[in-house]
């Protein structure tokens, strides 16, 4: 929503759609991207365009909960259903997985194990995931930047789980709905550590209450460390304190899933 976007920017973060456009252009220089914000009543596609005019559709994260059937949510479910009918390949991160799963007939609920925040640990590819083109160039077990309270609890018909960990059994999934394919991950390959530092500031009170940080000062120290690591990537001491390795620090590794979707699903569909 507009208020949520403004609050994240005030905390030093990016509007999710803007960051996603930047990410897509990193993976495919020169990519032309339009943004739709179905949370807003006037947040549709540019005039004269339809979903079928695009080569790919990418869904960002969101602070919303898909089981709250408010207009800002139901408009996105409706858009996902229209996207499935378009025949265009679709990718989603976090909320993107959740809204796609619900639109295709699955379910999402609050995770009883609590929030996954910061770095999702030991995400493990399933047998299907190890041979799936989404994970070309990734290790069989890896870490990824993440922040979510909800999880997929029931998959759409024909869906395949590609990865999971101790917090969320479904960390990646693929399925076909309508005329479109969907690849998605519960974590955030588009987020670097400084972005999660800004999100920590945005949700400081909740994260302290949930036990991720002792107090607000600890949140600030964490966020400051992530920013310092961006300025000085060779700071081994900071990387060690944050428990971060190439899985999240090497952009090529971190963005592999989005890169693979573009180059193995979107571009081949054009030819």
C-alpha positions in Angstrom: 0.0 0.0 0.0 1.1 3.6 -0.4 1.5 4.0 3.4 3.7 0.9 3.6 5.8 2.0 0.7 6.3 5.4 2.3 7.3 3.8 5.7 9.9 1.6 4.1 11.5 4.5 2.2 11.5 6.5 5.4 13.5 3.6 7.0 16.1 3.8 4.2 14.7 1.0 2.0 13.4 0.8 -1.5 9.9 0.6 -2.9 9.7 -3.1 -3.7 8.6 -2.5 -7.4 11.5 -0.1 -8.0 14.0 -2.5 -6.5 12.6 -5.3 -8.6 12.9 -3.3 -11.8 16.5 -2.6 -10.9 17.1 -6.3 -10.3 15.5 -7.4 -13.6 17.7 -4.9 -15.5 20.7 -6.3 -13.7 19.8 -9.7 -14.9 18.9 -8.5 -18.4 20.5 -5.1 -19.2 18.2 -2.9 -21.3 15.0 -4.7 -20.2 11.9 -2.5 -20.5 9.7 -2.8 -17.4 6.3 -1.4 -16.5 5.0 -1.4 -13.0 1.5 -2.2 -11.9 0.4 -1.5 -8.3 -2.9 -3.3 -7.8 -2.9 -2.3 -4.1 -3.9 1.1 -5.4 -7.3 1.6 -7.1 -5.5 3.5 -9.9 -2.4 1.3 -10.0 -3.1 -0.6 -13.3 -1.0 -1.1 -16.4 -0.1 1.7 -18.7 -3.0 2.7 -21.0 -3.2 0.6 -24.2 -1.3 -2.4 -22.8 -2.5 -5.9 -21.7 -0.8 -8.7 -19.8 -0.3 -10.6 -23.0 1.9 -7.8 -24.4 4.7 -8.7 -22.0 7.4 -11.3 -22.2 7.4 -12.0 -18.4 5.5 -11.0 -15.3 7.4 -10.7 -12.0 5.7 -10.4 -8.6 7.4 -8.5 -5.7 7.1 -9.0 -2.0 4.5 -7.2 0.1 3.7 -6.4 3.7 0.1 -7.7 3.1 -1.3 -11.1 4.2 -3.1 -12.9 1.4 -5.7 -14.4 3.8 -6.9 -10.9 4.6 -9.4 -10.5 1.8 -9.3 -6.7 1.7 -9.5 -4.9 -1.7 -5.7 -4.4 -1.8 -5.4 -8.1 -1.6 -8.3 -9.3 -3.8 -7.3 -7.0 -6.6 -3.9 -8.8 -6.7 -5.5 -12.2 -6.6 -7.7 -11.2 -9.6 -4.6 -9.9 -11.4 -2.8 -13.2 -10.8 -5.7 -15.1 -12.3 -5.6 -12.8 -15.3 -1.9 -13.3 -15.5 -2.4 -17.1 -15.6 -4.8 -16.7 -18.5 -2.3 -14.6 -20.5 0.2 -17.4 -21.3 3.1 -15.2 -20.1 5.8 -16.8 -17.9 5.5 -15.6 -14.2 8.0 -15.4 -11.4 7.3 -14.4 -7.8 9.3 -13.7 -4.6 7.7 -14.2 -1.1 4.3 -12.5 -1.5 4.5 -13.3 -5.2 4.5 -17.1 -4.4 1.6 -16.6 -1.9 -0.7 -14.7 -4.1 0.0 -17.0 -7.1 -0.7 -20.1 -5.0 -4.0 -18.7 -3.7 -5.0 -17.6 -7.2 -4.3 -21.1 -8.5 -6.4 -22.8 -5.8 -3.9 -23.3 -2.9 -3.8 -21.9 0.6 -1.5 -19.7 2.7 -1.5 -19.3 6.5 0.4 -17.7 9.3 3.5 -19.8 9.9 3.2 -21.5 13.4 7.0 -21.5 13.6 7.1 -17.7 13.5 8.7 -15.2 11.3 11.7 -16.0 9.1 13.9 -12.9 9.1 17.3 -11.8 7.9 19.0 -14.9 6.3 17.0 -18.0 5.7 19.3 -20.9 6.6 19.9 -24.2 5.0 17.4 -24.0 2.2 17.7 -27.5 0.7 16.8 -28.4 -2.9 14.4 -31.3 -3.3 15.2 -34.0 -5.8 13.1 -32.1 -8.4 14.9 -28.9 -7.4 18.3 -30.3 -8.0 17.6 -30.9 -11.6 15.4 -27.8 -12.2 16.6 -24.9 -14.4 15.5 -22.4 -11.7 18.5 -23.6 -9.7 21.2 -23.8 -12.3 24.4 -22.6 -10.7 23.2 -22.9 -7.1 24.4 -25.3 -4.4 22.1 -28.0 -3.2 22.0 -26.3 0.2 22.2 -22.5 0.5 21.2 -19.4 2.5 19.1 -16.5 1.2 17.8 -13.2 2.4 14.2 -13.5 3.7 11.5 -11.9 5.7 8.0 -13.5 6.0 5.5 -14.6 8.6 3.2 -16.6 6.3 3.8 -19.8 4.4 2.1 -21.9 1.7 0.1 -24.6 3.4 -1.6 -26.2 0.4 -0.3 -26.3 -3.1 -2.3 -25.9 -6.3 -2.9 -29.1 -8.3 0.2 -30.3 -10.1 2.6 -28.1 -8.2 6.2 -29.3 -7.5 8.1 -28.3 -4.4 11.7 -27.4 -5.4 13.2 -26.4 -2.0 12.5 -26.1 1.7 14.1 -25.6 5.1 13.3 -26.0 8.8 11.1 -22.9 8.9 9.1 -23.3 5.7 8.8 -26.7 4.0 7.9 -24.9 0.8 10.7 -22.4 -0.1 10.3 -22.8 -3.8 7.7 -24.1 -6.1 6.7 -24.4 -9.7 3.3 -25.1 -11.3 1.2 -24.4 -14.4 -2.1 -22.5 -14.1 -4.3 -21.6 -17.0 -1.9 -21.0 -19.9 1.1 -19.7 -17.8 4.0 -21.3 -16.0 4.9 -20.1 -12.5 8.3 -20.3 -10.8 8.6 -18.8 -7.3 10.6 -18.6 -4.1 9.5 -17.8 -0.6 12.7 -15.8 0.1 14.0 -12.6 -1.6 16.8 -13.0 -4.1 16.2 -9.4 -5.0 17.2 -8.2 -1.5 20.8 -7.6 -0.5 21.7 -7.3 3.2 21.5 -3.5 3.4 17.9 -3.8 2.2 17.1 -6.2 5.0 18.8 -3.8 7.4 16.3 -1.1 6.3 13.5 -3.5 6.7 14.7 -4.2 10.3 14.5 -0.5 11.1 11.0 -0.5 9.5 9.7 -3.3 11.7 12.0 -2.7 14.7 9.3 -2.9 17.4 7.9 -6.2 16.1 11.3 -7.7 15.7 12.3 -6.8 19.3 9.0 -8.2 20.6 9.6 -11.5 18.6 13.1 -11.8 20.1 15.2 -11.2 17.0 16.9 -8.2 18.7 17.3 -7.2 22.3 16.2 -3.6 21.8 16.1 -0.8 19.2 19.8 -0.1 19.6 20.5 -3.7 18.5 18.4 -3.2 15.4 20.3 -0.1 14.6 23.6 -1.9 15.0 22.5 -4.6 12.7 21.3 -2.2 10.1 24.6 -0.2 10.4 26.6 -3.4 9.9 24.7 -4.3 6.7 25.3 -0.8 5.3 29.0 -0.9 6.2 29.4 -4.2 4.4 27.9 -2.7 1.3 30.5 0.1 1.4 33.4 -2.3 2.2 32.5 -5.7 0.7 35.9 -7.1 1.8 35.1 -6.6 5.5 35.4 -10.2 6.5 34.8 -9.3 10.1 31.3 -7.9 9.3 30.4 -10.8 7.1 31.4 -13.2 9.9 29.3 -11.3 12.4 26.3 -11.4 10.1 26.8 -15.1 9.2 26.8 -14.1 5.5 28.8 -15.9 2.7 28.7 -15.9 -1.0 25.1 -17.1 -1.1 24.0 -13.6 -0.2 27.1 -11.5 -0.8 27.9 -12.6 -4.4 25.3 -10.9 -6.6 25.6 -13.5 -9.3 24.8 -16.3 -6.8 22.1 -14.3 -5.0 20.2 -13.4 -8.2 20.6 -16.8 -9.9 17.0 -17.7 -9.7 15.7 -14.5 -11.3 18.5 -14.7 -13.9 17.6 -18.3 -14.7 13.9 -17.5 -15.0 14.7 -14.7 -17.5 17.2 -16.7 -19.6 15.7 -20.1 -19.4 11.9 -19.3 -19.4 11.2 -15.8 -20.6 13.7 -15.3 -23.5 13.2 -18.8 -25.0 9.4 -18.2 -25.0 10.0 -15.2 -27.3 11.6 -17.2 -30.0 
